[in-house]
Amino acid sequence: MSHDSIEPATAALPEASTLVARGAVIATAMVFGLTYSLTAPLIAFDLAARGLGETVIGANAAMHAVGVLVTALILPRMVAVLGPRRLILLSIAISAVALAAFPIMPAIWLWFVLRLFLGMAAEALFVTSETWINALSTENTRARSMAAYTAAMSVGLALGPLILSLVGTEGALPYLLGAGVALVAALFVTSPRVIAPHFDEPTISNPVRFVRLAPLALSATMLNAAIETAGLSFLALYAVGLGWAEEHATRLMSVMMVGAILLQLPIGWLGDTMDRRRLVILLAVISAVGAAIWPLALGNAVATYALLFIWGGAFVGIYTIMITLVGSRFKGGDLVGIYAVSGLFWGLGALVGPLGAGFAMQVHPHGLALFATLACSLFALAAWRLRGSA
């Protein structure tokens, strides 16, 4: 069956219903971003305060990736059976309960279990929301729609460090605030005005085929996960090691995410007006060069904020344009299938990212910057070599 022949189930929805549904998806994307950006630095600081090293912190972060990997294998079937609305509500509930449970879990090994559940819920939110927003998009404005979605996710990613900078990293309050925001987002999805699409199971049953069909898009997902998870876990610790105060260091991810939010719409406009593959290569080169000069910029606060603002927009823009390309090629159940495979690559990136960055930081004071530079450079090379592929 041709991918282009599978039409989104929301194609006939009235415009008002489409707008309300898009708002619900945006709220879901924000929850996905918030639950990760809040827990990654918060748990890292919590574990560091208990005297545990980067290896344990990285291993705990990797449990999130394990949860993603487990869920991705069964997600297409879950979406087809439960539908996107019920699956999103279930995932939000799991996220809220897990966040609230962290402060009352005395044994560290239980934190690994909770991190696993957070990863499972995050994968369901990630795949379901991206599939839903693509079903609501038209080809002429797809890049801008995906840019708005990615910007919303970046808002969630920015809220986590912002919450920590305001309330600190001690006690139960930051965990409970994250759980509360997740439950508020659920109210948008439960609205009777939100008409969710129906997705059949993929026509392609072999996940390896998706890898062959869209190697560059899946590589972009892996890159995004590796750098984001590494940055969320270690950027603040990296800055503290260079002399930054903790409350200022936790704001760095927020600055990066503000750039990701504000620059996505112009990047999305470019994605609808120029060759998307060339744009991806350009963004990857900017990201590689930007990461290479982190060590120089971190000596000056103004330079650091300016660099991270631009770098955040360019780096997240890679992902925005690549998921736009995927949405152009796949529809319906096949779109769920490839996003589930994308979740596997996200999980692989989230597994490699914290472990690789943690090791790099033990070897070199600027290990995080070196790790990000190498990853972005390799992707830029792959994007250039695979110009004819998605």
PyMOL commands that set and color helices and strands:
alter all, ss='L'
color gray80, all
select helices_A, chain A and resi 3-5+15-49+54-104+108-135+139-167+173-189+207-213+215-241+246-249+252-273+276-292+294-297+301-329+332-363+367-385
alter helices_A, ss='H'
color red, helices_A
deselect
rebuild
show_as cartoon
